[in-house]
């Protein structure tokens, strides 16, 4: 009886085990590159194992709605295949129509998916490979384990593409794990991989990179991802990586974790002489819940290797939450002792919130901070906008826009905008331990650097949206210096080649003509207007307008502009034959697209009453057939102006009336007269004056 019972139990167990596999049979399909079914499988691993080696064509592994991972053996190991290339690769994706698919498990100290030496593998989260929305979920649900990653890229895996996936990890509170990690290489490193258009959620770090000594991970791209709710860093390049591009990502937190430091992007000692590029990212709301008095918040933070170059261009960094236990908050920050080159151009940085604690005399918050001590470091900082409105802290702490804690021997720093308005302890700049809130004093101290830098508050759309708005949109004070190779802004909008905006945003309104001079000179009854432009962009020209005390603005002339110019251009316009009185003048600068800006003369112009009667020489003289005659009347009287010929015959009466004091101009047309000498005579009360003129036809 016992023997029969044992046989029955064994048989039931035998049936139960395979039932999980049988339930998943056909839930994953292997197809060739044209979509023709090759075979059906119970798991992704089984389907991948069926891919031939070497590859002579492309294959697609599709996840069907029945798939639940119960027959999967984790980690899913995507191993090396020979013959891979751009047209001979393997793609893993949900089948068309299979939205909401998930590859999920709880696995300690191992990833869910391991790209193990594979090249040209494509992990595509879009059902059927169509659309532009992340769909497939890949999740490690475990909360512990220092290596409990979600996706590993390891053992020289190169030229792989991971895109449109939701990659989730739940180890925010555990040191070590990443949602996605570029791991160790064996010979060449994990190179030229691309991680794009994903939602990367959680992990101690969202994306990490830890290469092998002497075997660097190179040329990898992290682009257009949303990376959020991590524990320590959104992207952490720990070591042994170079030539990494981190661009157009949105890196933020919606909730904090108990971590003594939180970073948007943290750059460790990367490969010597490598180039890392951080471009057009939006980093905001970095936070933690630590109660440590030494906790820190950083936007972009770097301790770099000898000889490497870091390009930081067109980024928004906004850290405006209180994080009250934070001892140090910095937007962009470099430190260490290695010699490197930093090119920090066209970034917009905003620091805010309320501080608690800190040590008196220390800079506890800064938009940009340079504290690298390398004697050979090259520090280039141009066209940035840096605002620090953080307040509070222990008495004597400092909140600065720029904190140049250590001034490198070689630096090129200019055309920046700094501002700090957090009350006591707020300074636009701290330079070598000295704080500055006066721009003239600062320029003297920083000379020959910072000679075109300004201290000015800038208006952004919001705390985290650092696009320019309000009065800052079109503000000529924000005109920067064109920098070779940087032709667009954070949105991909083209920058002006003459006067680009400082900061990451090339605003909607082009920076207008800069008027450097506008004056008026009075000569008799004429007013000469003189103005100069230091710069012009798309300048069609100027309408000249005049207004007297009892009239509205009237256009009196137009002066052609010079289009686009970086040189000083001078203009003049003369308003003639004015009566005595007060006049106001303005010019209307018009762009080729029809937009315009008014510039008004700062003071009224007074054309005075003549002190004496006067008849001046006609102009032109000789003339054919018309000329102008000017005269001045000192007080109200009867005025008669006549023209007669050489034998005394009157040929014209130009004026015969009572006139008020003023300067007058009368035109004489001799079209009906013959050539010869003529005389004109002014009689005004007791004043009589006669002059000669010559008409030659």
Secondary structure in CASP SS format (residue, H / E / C, confidence):
PFRMAT SS
TARGET T0000
AUTHOR 0000-0000-0000
METHOD secondary structure of the structure
MODEL  1
X C 1.00
X H 1.00
X H 1.00
X H 1.00
X H 1.00
X H 1.00
X H 1.00
X H 1.00
X H 1.00
X H 1.00
X H 1.00
X H 1.00
X H 1.00
X H 1.00
X H 1.00
X H 1.00
X H 1.00
X H 1.00
X H 1.00
X H 1.00
X H 1.00
X H 1.00
X H 1.00
X H 1.00
X C 1.00
X C 1.00
X C 1.00
X E 1.00
X E 1.00
X E 1.00
X E 1.00
X E 1.00
X C 1.00
X C 1.00
X C 1.00
X C 1.00
X E 1.00
X E 1.00
X E 1.00
X E 1.00
X E 1.00
X C 1.00
X C 1.00
X H 1.00
X H 1.00
X H 1.00
X H 1.00
X H 1.00
X H 1.00
X C 1.00
X C 1.00
X C 1.00
X C 1.00
X C 1.00
X C 1.00
X C 1.00
X C 1.00
X C 1.00
X E 1.00
X E 1.00
X E 1.00
X E 1.00
X E 1.00
X C 1.00
X C 1.00
X C 1.00
X C 1.00
X C 1.00
X C 1.00
X C 1.00
X C 1.00
X C 1.00
X C 1.00
X C 1.00
X C 1.00
X E 1.00
X E 1.00
X E 1.00
X E 1.00
X C 1.00
X C 1.00
X C 1.00
X C 1.00
X C 1.00
X E 1.00
X C 1.00
X C 1.00
X E 1.00
X C 1.00
X E 1.00
X E 1.00
X E 1.00
X E 1.00
X E 1.00
X C 1.00
X C 1.00
X C 1.00
X C 1.00
X C 1.00
X C 1.00
X C 1.00
X E 1.00
X E 1.00
X E 1.00
X E 1.00
X C 1.00
X C 1.00
X C 1.00
X C 1.00
X C 1.00
X C 1.00
X C 1.00
X E 1.00
X E 1.00
X E 1.00
X E 1.00
X E 1.00
X C 1.00
X E 1.00
X C 1.00
X E 1.00
X E 1.00
X E 1.00
X E 1.00
X C 1.00
X C 1.00
X H 1.00
X H 1.00
X H 1.00
X C 1.00
X C 1.00
X C 1.00
X C 1.00
X C 1.00
X C 1.00
X E 1.00
X E 1.00
X E 1.00
X E 1.00
X E 1.00
X C 1.00
X C 1.00
X C 1.00
X C 1.00
X C 1.00
X C 1.00
X C 1.00
X C 1.00
X C 1.00
X C 1.00
X E 1.00
X E 1.00
X E 1.00
X E 1.00
X C 1.00
X C 1.00
X C 1.00
X E 1.00
X C 1.00
X C 1.00
X E 1.00
X E 1.00
X E 1.00
X C 1.00
X E 1.00
X E 1.00
X E 1.00
X E 1.00
X E 1.00
X C 1.00
X C 1.00
X C 1.00
X C 1.00
X C 1.00
X C 1.00
X C 1.00
X C 1.00
X E 1.00
X E 1.00
X E 1.00
X E 1.00
X E 1.00
X C 1.00
X C 1.00
X C 1.00
X C 1.00
X C 1.00
X C 1.00
X C 1.00
X C 1.00
X C 1.00
X C 1.00
X C 1.00
X E 1.00
X E 1.00
X E 1.00
X C 1.00
X C 1.00
X E 1.00
X E 1.00
X E 1.00
X E 1.00
X C 1.00
X C 1.00
X E 1.00
X E 1.00
X E 1.00
X E 1.00
X E 1.00
X E 1.00
X C 1.00
X E 1.00
X C 1.00
X C 1.00
X E 1.00
X C 1.00
X E 1.00
X E 1.00
X C 1.00
X C 1.00
X E 1.00
X E 1.00
X E 1.00
X C 1.00
X C 1.00
X E 1.00
X E 1.00
X E 1.00
X C 1.00
X C 1.00
X C 1.00
X C 1.00
X E 1.00
X E 1.00
X E 1.00
X E 1.00
X E 1.00
X E 1.00
X E 1.00
X C 1.00
X E 1.00
X E 1.00
X C 1.00
X C 1.00
X E 1.00
X E 1.00
X E 1.00
X C 1.00
X C 1.00
X E 1.00
X E 1.00
X E 1.00
X C 1.00
X C 1.00
X C 1.00
X C 1.00
X C 1.00
X C 1.00
X C 1.00
X C 1.00
X E 1.00
X E 1.00
X E 1.00
X E 1.00
X E 1.00
X E 1.00
X E 1.00
X E 1.00
X E 1.00
X C 1.00
X C 1.00
X C 1.00
X C 1.00
X C 1.00
X E 1.00
X E 1.00
X E 1.00
X E 1.00
X E 1.00
X C 1.00
X C 1.00
X E 1.00
X E 1.00
X E 1.00
X C 1.00
X C 1.00
X C 1.00
X C 1.00
X C 1.00
X C 1.00
X C 1.00
X C 1.00
X C 1.00
X C 1.00
X E 1.00
X E 1.00
X E 1.00
X E 1.00
X E 1.00
X E 1.00
X E 1.00
X E 1.00
X E 1.00
X C 1.00
X C 1.00
X C 1.00
X C 1.00
X C 1.00
X E 1.00
X E 1.00
X E 1.00
X E 1.00
X E 1.00
X C 1.00
X C 1.00
X E 1.00
X E 1.00
X E 1.00
X E 1.00
X C 1.00
X C 1.00
X C 1.00
X C 1.00
X C 1.00
X C 1.00
X E 1.00
X E 1.00
X E 1.00
X E 1.00
X E 1.00
X E 1.00
X E 1.00
X E 1.00
X E 1.00
X E 1.00
X C 1.00
X C 1.00
X C 1.00
X C 1.00
X C 1.00
X E 1.00
X E 1.00
X E 1.00
X E 1.00
X E 1.00
X C 1.00
X C 1.00
X E 1.00
X E 1.00
X E 1.00
X E 1.00
X C 1.00
X C 1.00
X E 1.00
X E 1.00
X C 1.00
X C 1.00
X C 1.00
X C 1.00
X C 1.00
X C 1.00
X C 1.00
X E 1.00
X E 1.00
X E 1.00
X E 1.00
X E 1.00
X E 1.00
X E 1.00
X E 1.00
X C 1.00
X C 1.00
X C 1.00
X C 1.00
X C 1.00
X C 1.00
X C 1.00
X E 1.00
X E 1.00
X E 1.00
X E 1.00
X E 1.00
X C 1.00
X C 1.00
X E 1.00
X E 1.00
X E 1.00
X E 1.00
X C 1.00
X C 1.00
X E 1.00
X E 1.00
X C 1.00
X C 1.00
X C 1.00
X C 1.00
X C 1.00
X E 1.00
X E 1.00
X E 1.00
X E 1.00
X E 1.00
X E 1.00
X E 1.00
X C 1.00
X C 1.00
X C 1.00
X C 1.00
X C 1.00
X E 1.00
X E 1.00
X E 1.00
X E 1.00
X E 1.00
X C 1.00
X C 1.00
X E 1.00
X E 1.00
X E 1.00
X E 1.00
X C 1.00
X C 1.00
X C 1.00
X C 1.00
X C 1.00
X E 1.00
X E 1.00
X E 1.00
X E 1.00
X E 1.00
X E 1.00
X C 1.00
X C 1.00
X E 1.00
X E 1.00
X E 1.00
X C 1.00
X C 1.00
X H 1.00
X H 1.00
X H 1.00
X H 1.00
X H 1.00
X H 1.00
X H 1.00
X H 1.00
X C 1.00
X C 1.00
X C 1.00
X C 1.00
X C 1.00
X C 1.00
X C 1.00
X E 1.00
X E 1.00
X C 1.00
X C 1.00
X C 1.00
X C 1.00
X E 1.00
X C 1.00
X C 1.00
X C 1.00
X C 1.00
X C 1.00
X C 1.00
X C 1.00
X E 1.00
X C 1.00
X H 1.00
X H 1.00
X H 1.00
X C 1.00
X C 1.00
X C 1.00
X H 1.00
X H 1.00
X H 1.00
X E 1.00
X C 1.00
X C 1.00
X C 1.00
X C 1.00
X C 1.00
X C 1.00
X C 1.00
X C 1.00
X E 1.00
X C 1.00
X C 1.00
X C 1.00
X C 1.00
X C 1.00
X E 1.00
X C 1.00
X C 1.00
X C 1.00
X C 1.00
X C 1.00
X C 1.00
X E 1.00
X C 1.00
X C 1.00
X C 1.00
X C 1.00
X C 1.00
X C 1.00
X C 1.00
X C 1.00
X C 1.00
X C 1.00
X C 1.00
X C 1.00
X E 1.00
X E 1.00
X E 1.00
X E 1.00
X E 1.00
X E 1.00
X E 1.00
X E 1.00
X E 1.00
X E 1.00
X C 1.00
X C 1.00
X E 1.00
X E 1.00
X E 1.00
X E 1.00
X E 1.00
X E 1.00
X E 1.00
X E 1.00
X E 1.00
X E 1.00
X E 1.00
X E 1.00
X E 1.00
X E 1.00
X E 1.00
X E 1.00
X E 1.00
X E 1.00
X E 1.00
X E 1.00
X E 1.00
X E 1.00
X E 1.00
X C 1.00
X C 1.00
X C 1.00
X C 1.00
X C 1.00
X E 1.00
X E 1.00
X E 1.00
X E 1.00
X E 1.00
X E 1.00
X E 1.00
X E 1.00
X E 1.00
X E 1.00
X E 1.00
X E 1.00
X C 1.00
X C 1.00
X C 1.00
X E 1.00
X E 1.00
X E 1.00
X E 1.00
X E 1.00
X E 1.00
X E 1.00
X C 1.00
X C 1.00
X C 1.00
X C 1.00
X C 1.00
X E 1.00
X E 1.00
X E 1.00
X E 1.00
X E 1.00
X E 1.00
X E 1.00
X E 1.00
X E 1.00
X E 1.00
X E 1.00
X C 1.00
X C 1.00
X C 1.00
X C 1.00
X E 1.00
X E 1.00
X E 1.00
X E 1.00
X E 1.00
X C 1.00
X C 1.00
X C 1.00
X C 1.00
X E 1.00
X E 1.00
X E 1.00
X C 1.00
X C 1.00
X C 1.00
X C 1.00
X C 1.00
X C 1.00
X E 1.00
X E 1.00
X C 1.00
X C 1.00
X C 1.00
X E 1.00
X C 1.00
X C 1.00
X C 1.00
X E 1.00
X C 1.00
X C 1.00
X E 1.00
X E 1.00
X E 1.00
X E 1.00
X E 1.00
X E 1.00
X E 1.00
X E 1.00
X C 1.00
X C 1.00
X C 1.00
X E 1.00
X E 1.00
X E 1.00
X E 1.00
X E 1.00
X E 1.00
X E 1.00
X E 1.00
X E 1.00
X C 1.00
X C 1.00
X C 1.00
X C 1.00
X E 1.00
X E 1.00
X E 1.00
X E 1.00
X E 1.00
X E 1.00
X E 1.00
X E 1.00
X E 1.00
X E 1.00
X C 1.00
X C 1.00
X E 1.00
X E 1.00
X E 1.00
X E 1.00
X E 1.00
X E 1.00
X E 1.00
X E 1.00
X C 1.00
X C 1.00
X C 1.00
X C 1.00
X C 1.00
X C 1.00
X E 1.00
X E 1.00
X E 1.00
X E 1.00
X E 1.00
X E 1.00
X E 1.00
X E 1.00
X E 1.00
X C 1.00
X C 1.00
X E 1.00
X E 1.00
X E 1.00
X E 1.00
X E 1.00
X E 1.00
X E 1.00
X E 1.00
X E 1.00
X C 1.00
X C 1.00
END
